[in-house]
Amino acid sequence: MTSPRLDTATIGIISAEEAHLAHNYHPLPVVIARAEGSWVTDVEGKRYLDLLSAYSALNFGHLHPAIVSVAREQLGRLTLTSRAYHNDQLGLFADALAELCGKDLVLPMNTGAEAVETAIKTARAWAYRVKGVAADAATIIVADGNFHGRTTTIVGFSDDPTARDDFGPYGPGFVHVPFGDAAAIEAAIDENTAAVLLEPVQGEAGVVVPPEGYLRRVREVTAARNVLFIADEVQSGLGRVGYTFACEREDVVPDIYVLGKALGGGILPVSAIVADRDVLGVIRAGEHGSTFGGNPLAAAVGLRVVEMLSTGEFQQRARALGEHLDAALQTLVGHGVTAVRIAGLWAGIDIDPAVGTGREVAERLLGRGVLVKDTHGQTIRIAPPLVIRATELDWAVEQLRVVLQA
Ligand SMILES: *Cc1c(COP(=O)(O)O)cnc(C)c1O
């Protein structure tokens, strides 16, 4: 963990943390103390460009003034009521989010995994109450390489051994197909199929973009066979790929949007599923909920996030900056990089094993003031805040070039 360039304050804080913190993460050796926009500052005052944005939870950057101000204002008035009572923020948030999605109803939760669980429950209830599937027979089709969160149900249909192994027994009712193959979905659908659950772009898998036409074909097949299409847009949605939703890349509208991460404005966990009344209307009072879901602080922040997205400015930035980043990253292919996958301002960069592992490259970039995250051994993943400047991206790519040559 410790390396010579770490100062004593940093080493002290990391050792103290390791004494009593479960080892479910392996963070890079940097201790962040403050941040603003695209930049973070460590305990010794060193600055780093944040190219991860907390896995897209910080799409608007750190401490965006418009989000912080609404959060501060709400903190002075009301933070939590539980859904046992109404609060004066939740309805406004639900209206705005439903309109952004072009759907009727919103069910608010907190984390992405909870929203995925909510979508699973909704799809099953819809299968029994609307479609007429026999009791407890409903299935959901999922893709190989998926990442939908960390609950026991969700890891049960992961095919990543690190996420899944030793956490069984796993819940039944999930059918795997290869990602990017719509014909496999068509073949897997039977009378018990409630839904197809997909990430429109697989984030955790390393920014895996499906072949052109895939989402359109999935939409056609699910509509024709009376199966719900659930799009897990927790990471791909809310501006990241240059559109409000990654499904818009193919002009596709799913039955259920699953949203999270950036919905909380980088301040607190806010998630939701959004669907029309004929789907989400199946959930009756008392059947599902969350103590914190829809709390007024979350709703005020979520409302501001939706307002910021409704101008299209951030989506446009992501698209333009993504093209800029793509051009810069392509110059590294064959020079320490074996492949680049990109969707909007979101990239998976495969590192040539001759240069090192993804983790090693991430550590070397840390030494040069750039924060990224490795995934699956040889890949580094970047998802810069959408407020980043083109010149900052250029500088970061130059640091990567130096690191790859070293
Ligand atoms: C991060 C993520 C989740 C889980 O969100 P949490 O807030 O960590 O529970 C679910 N789906 C996708 C696609 C994600 O990227």
The ligand as an SDF file (V2000), in Angstrom:
LIG
                    3D

 15 15  0  0  0  0  0  0  0  0999 V2000
  -23.4200    1.7520  -10.1330 C   0  0  0  0  0  0  0  0  0  0  0  0
  -24.4690    0.9760  -10.8380 C   0  0  0  0  0  0  0  0  0  0  0  0
  -25.5130    0.3580  -10.1450 C   0  0  0  0  0  0  0  0  0  0  0  0
  -25.5710    0.3210   -8.6420 C   0  0  0  0  0  0  0  0  0  0  0  0
  -25.6760    1.5750   -8.0730 O   0  0  0  0  0  0  0  0  0  0  0  0
  -25.3540    1.7510   -6.5010 P   0  0  0  0  0  0  0  0  0  0  0  0
  -25.7880    3.1500   -6.2120 O   0  0  0  0  0  0  0  0  0  0  0  0
  -23.8830    1.5460   -6.3300 O   0  0  0  0  0  0  0  0  0  0  0  0
  -26.1470    0.7260   -5.7840 O   0  0  0  0  0  0  0  0  0  0  0  0
  -26.4960   -0.2690  -10.8740 C   0  0  0  0  0  0  0  0  0  0  0  0
  -26.4460   -0.3000  -12.2210 N   0  0  0  0  0  0  0  0  0  0  0  0
  -25.4600    0.2640  -12.9120 C   0  0  0  0  0  0  0  0  0  0  0  0
  -25.4690    0.2060  -14.4170 C   0  0  0  0  0  0  0  0  0  0  0  0
  -24.4210    0.9180  -12.2610 C   0  0  0  0  0  0  0  0  0  0  0  0
  -23.4190    1.4580  -12.9460 O   0  0  0  0  0  0  0  0  0  0  0  0
  1  2  1  0
  2  3  1  0
  2 14  2  0
  3  4  1  0
  3 10  2  0
  4  5  1  0
  5  6  1  0
  6  7  2  0
  6  8  1  0
  6  9  1  0
 10 11  1  0
 11 12  2  0
 12 13  1  0
 12 14  1  0
 14 15  1  0
M  END
$$$$
